[in-house]
């Protein structure tokens, strides 16, 4: 029961972590391009 609860809670958290990492990298890339266009 504890193991099942741990998997049930851990899996969405893992997916959320992956999505957050992906969006953070994407946002940094977009922000870098925005700064590049502002500087040019």
GROMACS elastic network, one bead per residue, 0.5 to 0.9 nm:
[ bonds ]
;  ai    aj funct       b0    kb
    1     4     6  0.50958   500
    1     5     6  0.61161   500
    1     6     6  0.85169   500
    2     5     6  0.50672   500
    2     6     6  0.60520   500
    2     7     6  0.86387   500
    3     7     6  0.62077   500
    3     8     6  0.85059   500
    4     7     6  0.51842   500
    4     8     6  0.60387   500
    4     9     6  0.86295   500
    5     9     6  0.61610   500
    5    10     6  0.83470   500
    6     9     6  0.52615   500
    6    10     6  0.57334   500
    6    11     6  0.83688   500
    7    11     6  0.57851   500
    7    12     6  0.87671   500
    8    11     6  0.59090   500
    8    12     6  0.72977   500
    9    12     6  0.61564   500
    9    13     6  0.65779   500
    9    14     6  0.89682   500
   10    13     6  0.50855   500
   10    14     6  0.60726   500
   10    15     6  0.87165   500
   11    14     6  0.50779   500
   11    15     6  0.63191   500
   11    16     6  0.85919   500
   12    15     6  0.50396   500
   12    16     6  0.60233   500
   12    17     6  0.85098   500
   13    17     6  0.60825   500
   13    18     6  0.86669   500
   14    17     6  0.50348   500
   14    18     6  0.62879   500
   14    19     6  0.86674   500
   15    18     6  0.51469   500
   15    19     6  0.61762   500
   15    20     6  0.85052   500
   16    19     6  0.51008   500
   16    20     6  0.59681   500
   16    21     6  0.85105   500
   17    20     6  0.50574   500
   17    21     6  0.61089   500
   17    22     6  0.85849   500
   18    21     6  0.51323   500
   18    22     6  0.61720   500
   18    23     6  0.86654   500
   19    22     6  0.50609   500
   19    23     6  0.61340   500
   19    24     6  0.84758   500
   20    23     6  0.52004   500
   20    24     6  0.60092   500
   20    25     6  0.86464   500
   21    24     6  0.50814   500
   21    25     6  0.62594   500
   21    26     6  0.85676   500
   22    25     6  0.53215   500
   22    26     6  0.61346   500
   22    27     6  0.85492   500
   23    27     6  0.58711   500
   23    28     6  0.84306   500
   24    27     6  0.50864   500
   24    28     6  0.61261   500
   24    29     6  0.86119   500
   25    28     6  0.50939   500
   25    29     6  0.62030   500
   25    30     6  0.86871   500
   26    29     6  0.51209   500
   26    30     6  0.62262   500
   26    31     6  0.85229   500
   27    30     6  0.51041   500
   27    31     6  0.59338   500
   27    32     6  0.84410   500
   28    31     6  0.50047   500
   28    32     6  0.60172   500
   28    33     6  0.86311   500
   29    32     6  0.50873   500
   29    33     6  0.63420   500
   29    34     6  0.86739   500
   30    33     6  0.51113   500
   30    34     6  0.61629   500
   30    35     6  0.86796   500
   31    35     6  0.61814   500
   31    36     6  0.84787   500
   32    35     6  0.51660   500
   32    36     6  0.60626   500
   32    37     6  0.86703   500
   33    37     6  0.61568   500
   33    38     6  0.85341   500
   34    37     6  0.52185   500
   34    38     6  0.61834   500
   34    39     6  0.86515   500
   35    39     6  0.60607   500
   35    40     6  0.85795   500
   36    39     6  0.52116   500
   36    40     6  0.62109   500
   37    40     6  0.52342   500
